[in-house]
């Protein structure tokens, strides 16, 4: 089983669950296709490693904008899994090179005792779309 941390997302009024992973690009189709929105993409295959280090090959898509930045078969890239109710998961691979650990306050010299010096935001950040 591949364990990912899914987050809720709203895309044009459609509820989705989205998770990121790092996967190895195994193959890319030579011919670009176009979706219903007119966006170009390439069908591809990504290798995803599960929790037991077993490798799984899965179909994915690479949008033209990512592919045009230069992607090489055999290299690892940032991937995402998008799930909508009643649909099969969609796996996308982008030209990013992977997932980094999220920054912490300690990375910037703030310890727990100094977090009170961080100002409170002036707006509700949840309202930013």
C-alpha positions as CSV (number, residue, x, y, z in Angstrom):
1,X,0.0,0.0,0.0
2,X,1.1,3.5,-0.8
3,X,0.5,5.8,2.2
4,X,0.1,9.5,1.3
5,X,-1.1,12.5,3.2
6,X,-4.2,13.8,1.4
7,X,-5.6,17.3,1.8
8,X,-9.0,18.7,0.9
9,X,-9.1,21.0,-2.1
10,X,-11.9,22.7,-4.0
11,X,-11.4,23.0,-7.7
12,X,-14.1,25.0,-9.5
13,X,-16.7,23.9,-7.0
14,X,-15.6,20.2,-7.1
15,X,-14.4,18.7,-3.8
16,X,-11.1,16.9,-4.2
17,X,-8.5,15.1,-2.1
18,X,-4.9,15.8,-3.2
19,X,-1.6,14.3,-2.1
20,X,2.0,14.7,-3.3
21,X,4.7,12.1,-3.8
22,X,8.0,11.7,-5.6
23,X,8.1,9.2,-8.5
24,X,10.4,8.1,-11.2
25,X,9.5,8.8,-14.8
26,X,9.5,5.5,-16.6
27,X,8.1,6.4,-20.1
28,X,6.4,9.3,-22.0
29,X,4.3,9.1,-25.1
30,X,5.7,10.7,-28.2
31,X,2.5,12.4,-29.2
32,X,0.9,15.1,-27.1
33,X,-2.9,15.0,-26.4
34,X,-5.3,17.8,-25.6
35,X,-7.9,17.7,-22.9
36,X,-11.4,19.2,-23.0
37,X,-10.0,22.5,-21.8
38,X,-7.5,22.7,-24.6
39,X,-4.6,22.0,-22.4
40,X,-1.8,19.8,-23.9
41,X,-0.6,16.8,-21.9
42,X,1.5,13.7,-22.4
43,X,0.4,10.2,-21.2
44,X,3.3,8.7,-19.2
45,X,4.2,6.0,-16.7
46,X,5.5,6.7,-13.2
47,X,7.2,4.4,-10.8
48,X,5.9,4.8,-7.2
49,X,7.6,3.1,-4.2
50,X,5.2,1.9,-1.5
51,X,5.6,1.6,2.2
52,X,7.4,-1.7,1.8
53,X,9.8,-0.5,-0.8
54,X,7.9,-2.3,-3.5
55,X,7.8,-0.5,-6.9
56,X,4.5,0.1,-8.7
57,X,4.1,1.3,-12.3
58,X,1.1,3.6,-12.8
59,X,-0.2,5.6,-15.7
60,X,0.0,9.4,-15.3
61,X,-0.2,12.6,-17.2
62,X,2.4,15.3,-17.7
63,X,1.1,18.7,-18.7
64,X,2.9,20.3,-21.7
65,X,4.1,23.3,-19.6
66,X,6.0,20.9,-17.3
67,X,7.3,18.6,-20.1
68,X,8.6,21.6,-22.0
69,X,10.8,22.5,-19.1
70,X,12.7,19.3,-19.7
71,X,12.0,16.0,-18.1
72,X,14.2,12.9,-18.5
73,X,13.1,9.2,-18.3
74,X,14.7,7.7,-15.3
75,X,14.7,10.9,-13.2
76,X,12.5,11.5,-10.2
77,X,9.9,14.3,-10.2
78,X,7.1,15.7,-8.0
79,X,3.8,13.9,-8.5
80,X,0.3,14.4,-7.3
81,X,-2.7,12.2,-6.9
82,X,-6.1,13.9,-7.3
83,X,-9.3,12.1,-6.2
84,X,-12.8,13.2,-6.8
85,X,-15.9,11.4,-5.6
86,X,-17.0,8.6,-8.0
87,X,-13.9,9.0,-10.1
88,X,-10.7,7.0,-10.5
89,X,-7.6,8.8,-9.1
90,X,-5.7,11.0,-11.6
91,X,-1.9,10.9,-11.2
92,X,0.1,14.0,-12.5
93,X,3.8,14.4,-12.8
94,X,5.4,17.8,-12.9
95,X,8.9,19.0,-13.7
96,X,9.6,19.8,-10.0
97,X,12.2,17.5,-8.5
98,X,10.5,16.3,-5.3
99,X,9.0,17.1,-2.0
100,X,11.0,19.0,0.6
101,X,10.4,19.0,4.3
102,X,8.3,22.0,5.4
103,X,10.1,24.8,7.1
104,X,9.7,25.2,10.9
105,X,10.1,28.2,13.2
106,X,13.4,26.7,14.4
107,X,14.8,26.9,10.9
108,X,14.7,30.7,11.3
109,X,16.0,30.9,14.8
110,X,12.6,31.0,16.6
111,X,12.4,28.6,19.5
112,X,9.2,27.8,21.3
113,X,10.0,30.5,23.8
114,X,10.2,33.2,21.1
115,X,7.1,32.3,19.1
116,X,5.2,35.1,20.9
117,X,7.3,37.6,19.0
118,X,5.7,36.4,15.7
119,X,3.0,38.9,14.7
120,X,-0.6,37.7,14.3
121,X,-1.8,37.9,10.7
122,X,-4.0,41.0,10.0
123,X,-6.5,39.0,7.9
124,X,-8.1,35.6,7.8
125,X,-5.6,33.6,5.7
126,X,-8.2,30.9,5.0
127,X,-10.1,33.4,2.8
128,X,-7.2,33.7,0.4
129,X,-8.1,31.7,-2.7
